[in-house]
Amino acid sequence: MMWLTLAVGLLIDVLRKVSASDRYVRQGLWADKGNYLHGSKLGGKRTGIVGLGNIGYEVAKRLEAFGCVVSYNSRKKKPYVSYPFYHNVCELAANCDALIICCGLSDETRHMINKPVLSALGKEGFIVNIGRGDIIDEKEMVSCLMRGEIAGAGLDVFENEPNVRKEFFAMDNVVLSPHRAVFTPESLKDLSQLVVGNLEAFLSNEPLLSEYVDNE
């Protein structure tokens, strides 16, 4: 579940400028220059999920609770959801204020988020990536951020981990996380218990507690 928390957390952070505002206060700029720039609220944002598998679906449900309007792109339309489905990621981006990348990395998805997709997202659009770094053409994203062609990004994954592009460091509209979505004491304990439970079920010829289902 930590992927879900981080995805929403990164989006809130970059929208509300939480990390950037923290730096502003710590550097003493609040007293010198006055209030920091206003952020943007999450409620009402059109959010597009790229990859509506187990993780993407759970992210979508949490965004709904914040009042977001959810749509998605996936390899196939999901019969169990009523969210608008877009066959093309570019079309999804053009109809969203934010894209959240939740899909896996494959030959098909490598650099799937490219210049045309980022351009379709537009100057007021945000992107969050909790999938894999290579899904986004990082060079193009950096250029779009520097030129103001997209509004901001929240990134937990990168193309050349742990070597993060230095251009990101100077950008207040980018929130960076060191690929730590699942790493909390609670989540690691839960994972350990799940592994042991599955092994015990398998050795006892009982149904597994969790089975792999590729439903993205």
Residue pairs with C-beta under 8 A, 6 or more apart in sequence:
1 58
1 187
2 181
2 182
2 183
2 184
2 187
3 55
3 59
3 102
3 130
3 181
3 182
4 55
4 58
4 59
4 62
6 130
6 156
6 177
6 180
6 181
7 59
7 100
7 102
7 128
7 130
7 181
8 59
8 62
8 63
8 66
10 128
10 130
10 154
10 155
10 156
10 175
10 177
11 42
11 47
11 63
11 98
11 100
11 126
11 128
11 154
12 18
12 42
13 19
13 154
13 175
14 126
14 128
14 152
14 153
14 154
14 173
14 174
14 175
15 39
15 40
15 41
15 42
15 45
15 98
15 126
15 152
16 39
16 40
16 41
16 42
17 36
17 37
17 39
17 172
17 173
18 39
18 175
19 175
20 36
20 172
20 173
21 36
21 39
23 172
24 30
24 36
29 36
30 36
42 63
42 66
42 67
42 68
43 66
43 67
43 68
44 67
44 68
44 69
45 68
45 69
45 97
45 98
46 68
46 69
46 71
46 95
46 96
46 97
46 98
47 60
47 63
47 68
47 69
47 70
47 71
47 96
47 97
47 98
47 99
47 100
48 70
48 71
48 72
48 73
48 86
48 92
48 93
48 95
48 96
48 98
48 99
48 100
49 56
49 57
49 59
49 60
49 70
49 71
49 72
49 73
49 83
49 100
49 102
50 56
50 72
50 73
50 74
50 89
50 92
50 99
50 100
50 101
50 102
50 103
50 112
50 113
50 131
50 135
51 72
51 73
51 74
51 101
51 102
51 103
51 104
51 131
51 216
52 60
52 72
52 73
52 74
52 78
52 81
52 83
52 102
52 216
53 74
53 102
53 103
53 104
53 214
53 215
53 216
54 213
54 215
55 102
55 130
56 72
56 74
56 100
56 102
56 103
56 216
57 78
57 81
59 100
59 102
60 70
60 72
60 81
60 83
63 70
63 100
64 70
70 83
71 83
71 84
71 85
71 86
71 92
71 95
71 96
72 78
72 81
72 83
72 84
72 85
72 86
72 92
73 85
73 86
73 87
73 88
73 89
73 92
74 85
74 103
74 216
75 216
77 85
78 85
78 215
84 95
86 92
86 95
89 112
89 113
89 117
90 116
90 117
90 120
91 120
92 99
93 99
93 117
93 118
93 120
93 121
93 125
94 120
94 121
94 122
96 121
96 125
97 124
97 125
97 126
98 125
98 126
98 127
98 128
99 113
99 117
99 121
99 125
99 126
99 127
99 128
100 127
100 128
100 129
100 130
101 113
101 127
101 128
101 129
101 130
101 131
101 135
101 136
102 130
102 131
103 109
103 112
103 131
103 135
103 216
104 131
104 132
104 216
105 131
105 132
105 134
105 135
109 131
109 132
109 135
110 134
110 135
111 134
111 135
111 136
111 137
112 135
112 136
113 127
113 129
113 135
113 136
113 137
113 141
114 137
114 140
115 137
115 140
115 144
118 125
118 127
118 140
118 141
118 144
118 149
118 150
119 144
119 149
121 127
121 150
122 149
122 150
123 148
123 149
123 150
123 151
124 151
125 150
125 151
126 150
126 151
126 152
126 153
126 154
127 136
127 141
127 150
127 152
127 153
127 154
128 153
128 154
128 155
129 135
129 136
129 153
129 154
129 155
129 156
129 157
130 156
130 157
130 181
131 157
132 157
133 155
133 157
133 158
133 159
133 160
133 161
134 159
136 159
138 158
138 159
138 165
141 150
141 153
142 165
142 167
142 168
143 149
144 150
145 152
145 153
145 167
145 171
145 173
145 174
146 167
146 171
151 173
152 173
152 174
152 175
153 173
153 174
153 175
154 174
154 175
154 177
155 168
155 174
155 175
155 176
155 177
156 177
156 178
156 179
156 180
156 181
157 179
158 164
158 165
158 179
161 179
162 178
162 179
164 176
168 174
168 176
182 188
182 191
194 209
194 210
197 209
198 208
198 209
198 210
201 207
201 208
201 209
202 208
